[in-house]
């Protein structure tokens, strides 16, 4: 089972026991965090949210706060004497996904029945239009 979840404004594909780096999160090392903006889940069948899947959360544990490698930005215009050097180190948090909770197998069955009902409504609407 995997899910696509939005963490700190970015979307990540996550699975259980996966480790990943995200933008700096508030919380101490060892703290538990939960993300409820799940955009898509796949567990035998695909559940797509509009805009998020309700009732499903992704639980994680903060492992470490680090800084990424330095990125150097160097600007130069030749023959003008213009040089500008700038650097940046992004603050990151390493997390481990402990689980994806809240998946209801009954929800999958009810979602399959809904399109069948709308098909009957469309057929009756077409019959009314013909008469």
C-alpha positions as CSV (number, residue, x, y, z in Angstrom):
1,X,0.0,0.0,0.0
2,X,1.2,3.5,-0.8
3,X,-0.2,7.0,-0.6
4,X,0.6,10.4,-2.0
5,X,0.6,12.9,0.8
6,X,1.2,16.6,0.9
7,X,3.9,17.5,3.5
8,X,5.0,21.2,4.0
9,X,3.5,22.2,0.6
10,X,5.2,19.4,-1.4
11,X,3.8,16.0,-2.5
12,X,5.5,12.8,-1.7
13,X,4.8,9.1,-2.5
14,X,5.1,7.3,0.8
15,X,5.0,3.7,2.0
16,X,5.3,2.2,5.4
17,X,8.9,2.2,7.0
18,X,10.1,4.6,4.3
19,X,12.6,7.3,5.3
20,X,12.6,10.6,3.5
21,X,13.8,14.2,3.8
22,X,11.1,17.0,3.9
23,X,11.3,20.7,4.6
24,X,11.9,21.6,8.2
25,X,9.1,20.5,10.5
26,X,8.3,21.7,14.0
27,X,8.9,19.1,16.6
28,X,11.7,17.4,18.6
29,X,13.6,14.4,17.5
30,X,11.5,11.3,18.3
31,X,8.2,13.2,18.1
32,X,5.3,11.7,16.3
33,X,3.7,13.7,13.5
34,X,0.5,13.0,11.5
35,X,-0.4,14.2,8.0
36,X,-4.1,14.3,7.0
37,X,-3.8,15.8,3.6
38,X,-3.7,12.5,1.7
39,X,-4.3,13.0,-2.0
40,X,-4.3,9.4,-3.2
41,X,-4.1,5.9,-1.8
42,X,-3.6,2.5,-3.4
43,X,-4.4,-0.6,-1.5
44,X,-5.6,-3.1,-4.1
45,X,-7.8,-0.3,-5.5
46,X,-7.1,3.3,-6.1
47,X,-8.8,6.0,-4.0
48,X,-8.5,9.6,-5.3
49,X,-9.4,12.5,-3.1
50,X,-11.1,15.7,-4.3
51,X,-8.9,17.4,-3.1
52,X,-8.0,15.0,-0.2
53,X,-9.1,11.6,0.8
54,X,-11.1,11.9,4.1
55,X,-10.5,9.6,7.0
56,X,-6.9,8.5,6.1
57,X,-3.8,9.8,7.8
58,X,-0.1,9.2,7.4
59,X,1.8,8.8,10.7
60,X,5.5,9.5,10.9
61,X,8.3,9.9,13.4
62,X,10.9,12.6,13.3
63,X,14.4,11.1,13.1
64,X,16.7,14.1,12.7
65,X,17.0,17.8,11.8
66,X,19.8,18.5,9.3
67,X,21.0,21.0,6.7
68,X,21.3,20.0,3.0
69,X,24.4,20.5,0.9
70,X,25.4,24.0,0.1
71,X,24.2,25.4,-3.2
72,X,26.4,28.2,-4.7
73,X,24.8,30.8,-6.9
74,X,27.5,32.8,-8.9
75,X,26.5,35.5,-11.2
76,X,28.9,37.2,-13.6
77,X,28.7,39.6,-16.5
78,X,31.8,39.4,-18.6
79,X,33.8,42.6,-19.3
80,X,31.6,44.6,-16.9
81,X,33.3,43.9,-13.6
82,X,30.1,42.4,-12.1
83,X,30.4,39.4,-9.9
84,X,27.9,38.2,-7.3
85,X,28.4,35.1,-5.1
86,X,25.6,33.8,-2.9
87,X,25.1,30.5,-1.1
88,X,22.2,28.6,0.5
89,X,21.7,25.5,2.7
90,X,18.2,24.2,3.0
91,X,17.0,23.1,6.5
92,X,15.5,19.6,6.3
93,X,13.9,17.1,8.6
94,X,14.4,13.3,8.2
95,X,11.2,11.3,8.9
96,X,10.2,7.7,8.9
97,X,6.7,6.7,7.9
98,X,5.3,4.5,10.6
99,X,2.0,3.7,9.0
100,X,-1.0,4.7,6.8
101,X,-4.1,4.5,8.9
102,X,-7.8,4.9,8.4
103,X,-8.3,2.8,5.3
104,X,-11.8,1.2,5.3
105,X,-12.4,-1.7,3.0
106,X,-16.2,-1.1,3.2
107,X,-15.6,2.3,1.6
108,X,-14.2,0.6,-1.5
109,X,-17.5,-1.4,-1.9
110,X,-19.7,1.6,-1.5
111,X,-17.6,3.6,-4.0
112,X,-18.1,0.8,-6.6
113,X,-21.9,0.9,-6.1
114,X,-22.2,4.7,-6.7
115,X,-21.4,4.7,-10.4
116,X,-24.0,2.0,-11.0
117,X,-26.7,4.2,-9.5
118,X,-25.7,7.2,-11.6
119,X,-25.9,5.0,-14.7
120,X,-29.5,4.1,-13.9
121,X,-30.4,7.8,-13.5
122,X,-28.8,8.6,-16.8
123,X,-30.8,5.7,-18.5
124,X,-34.1,7.0,-17.0
125,X,-33.2,10.5,-18.1
126,X,-32.6,9.3,-21.6
127,X,-36.0,7.5,-21.7
128,X,-37.8,10.6,-20.5
129,X,-36.1,12.7,-23.2
130,X,-37.2,10.2,-25.9
131,X,-40.9,10.4,-24.7
